[in-house]
Amino acid sequence: MHLDVLNGVTADFESARRLKVVFQQGWNHPDRVKGWVGGALHAEFHDPGCRQAWKDALSEAAGTTPSDRALDLGTGPGTISSMWAELGFRTTAIDFAPNMLEAGQRLAAERGLTLEFIEGDAEDPPVGERRFGVISTRFVLYTLPHPGYAIRRWVQLLEPGGKLVLIGHDRDQGQASGSTEVRAPRKHGWQVGEDYRAALDRLPFMDHKASDLQVVMEAAGMSEIRKLAVTGLDEARERLREDQPEVPVGSTTPYIVVGRK
Ligand SMILES: C[S@@+](CC[C@H](N)C(=O)[O-])C[C@H]1O[C@@H](n2cnc3c(N)ncnc32)[C@H](O)[C@@H]1O
């Protein structure tokens, strides 16, 4: 983790803007959206058993919330936001890649869910004066040029007593735990461009760990900070592997870091 995370500036303003454009174009690429929705880090969310394990973990993380308003940032195809909606939250989902939002809208319609999808920047969510009982994000902090700033901004958007739910995964030893990126070029599907690969090396949270999130949450004034597991997911994944061997089931272990405002 770079040292300037708490004050949160990767680079000068213009460089940070350029980084965002590179990432926005990368995530909006139709092949990448398709690859993400069907890929190993998302495929389990199409399975009712895995979804249930995730929803149980999200419920535990949220606990009692001051209101039923949820905000999910960098929502992609609505991965976490759709589960807040299934849990009964009035849910807003934000992403800066329109093609990701389109996939999220399609999947929500297939599930009969009503969510509000907004195109916008996770570092400065365009939600006006609205405040939320729970705010979440999965696999997004690593991609932000100003993650420390973003977390403090999200805390401002919580109601008093609201919960911040940050989700990542523990990968093989020695690998980053909050990111989904592979620095080498991919053989199949969406090709990582040189500008994108170079941008990865400039991100303060590229290689962050759950413990780094706890530090930043504490610095942002949160209390009752804890790390949770997604209990029951291993069994659900095993059943999915047996029932549908063709589905690329993920093997990394997710974690949820939650704090209370
Ligand atoms: C690794 S994907 C994760 C998607 C989703 N959270 C999930 O768990 O499946 C990262 C997502 O964050 C979005 N994203 C990255 N930086 C963002 C930013 N500054 N503002 C809004 N969305 C952003 C990308 O467009 C992409 O959809």
The ligand as an SDF file (V2000), in Angstrom:
LIG
                    3D

 27 29  0  0  0  0  0  0  0  0999 V2000
  -14.0720   -5.8070  -10.8430 C   0  0  0  0  0  0  0  0  0  0  0  0
  -15.5510   -5.0520  -11.3840 S   0  0  0  0  0  0  0  0  0  0  0  0
  -16.6120   -5.4270  -10.0050 C   0  0  0  0  0  0  0  0  0  0  0  0
  -18.0850   -5.3070  -10.3330 C   0  0  0  0  0  0  0  0  0  0  0  0
  -19.0290   -5.6770   -9.2020 C   0  0  0  0  0  0  0  0  0  0  0  0
  -18.8150   -4.8440   -8.0360 N   0  0  0  0  0  0  0  0  0  0  0  0
  -18.8810   -7.1240   -8.8320 C   0  0  0  0  0  0  0  0  0  0  0  0
  -18.5550   -7.4140   -7.6830 O   0  0  0  0  0  0  0  0  0  0  0  0
  -19.1320   -7.9780   -9.6930 O   0  0  0  0  0  0  0  0  0  0  0  0
  -15.1970   -3.3260  -11.1230 C   0  0  0  0  0  0  0  0  0  0  0  0
  -16.3510   -2.4310  -11.4760 C   0  0  0  0  0  0  0  0  0  0  0  0
  -16.1000   -1.1470  -10.9360 O   0  0  0  0  0  0  0  0  0  0  0  0
  -16.4330   -0.1800  -11.8890 C   0  0  0  0  0  0  0  0  0  0  0  0
  -15.6450    1.0200  -11.5870 N   0  0  0  0  0  0  0  0  0  0  0  0
  -14.3070    1.1080  -11.4830 C   0  0  0  0  0  0  0  0  0  0  0  0
  -13.9440    2.3670  -11.1550 N   0  0  0  0  0  0  0  0  0  0  0  0
  -15.0890    3.0820  -11.0510 C   0  0  0  0  0  0  0  0  0  0  0  0
  -15.3710    4.4440  -10.7610 C   0  0  0  0  0  0  0  0  0  0  0  0
  -14.4130    5.3330  -10.4970 N   0  0  0  0  0  0  0  0  0  0  0  0
  -16.6670    4.8300  -10.7430 N   0  0  0  0  0  0  0  0  0  0  0  0
  -17.6600    3.9510  -11.0170 C   0  0  0  0  0  0  0  0  0  0  0  0
  -17.4460    2.6570  -11.3160 N   0  0  0  0  0  0  0  0  0  0  0  0
  -16.1700    2.2210  -11.3300 C   0  0  0  0  0  0  0  0  0  0  0  0
  -16.1290   -0.8370  -13.2190 C   0  0  0  0  0  0  0  0  0  0  0  0
  -16.8220   -0.2320  -14.2930 O   0  0  0  0  0  0  0  0  0  0  0  0
  -16.5590   -2.2660  -12.9620 C   0  0  0  0  0  0  0  0  0  0  0  0
  -17.9110   -2.4500  -13.2790 O   0  0  0  0  0  0  0  0  0  0  0  0
  1  2  1  0
  2  3  1  0
  2 10  1  0
  3  4  1  0
  4  5  1  0
  5  6  1  0
  5  7  1  0
  7  8  2  0
  7  9  1  0
 10 11  1  0
 11 12  1  0
 11 26  1  0
 12 13  1  0
 13 14  1  0
 13 24  1  0
 14 15  1  0
 14 23  1  0
 15 16  2  0
 16 17  1  0
 17 18  1  0
 17 23  2  0
 18 19  1  0
 18 20  2  0
 20 21  1  0
 21 22  2  0
 22 23  1  0
 24 25  1  0
 24 26  1  0
 26 27  1  0
M  CHG  2   2   1   9  -1
M  END
$$$$
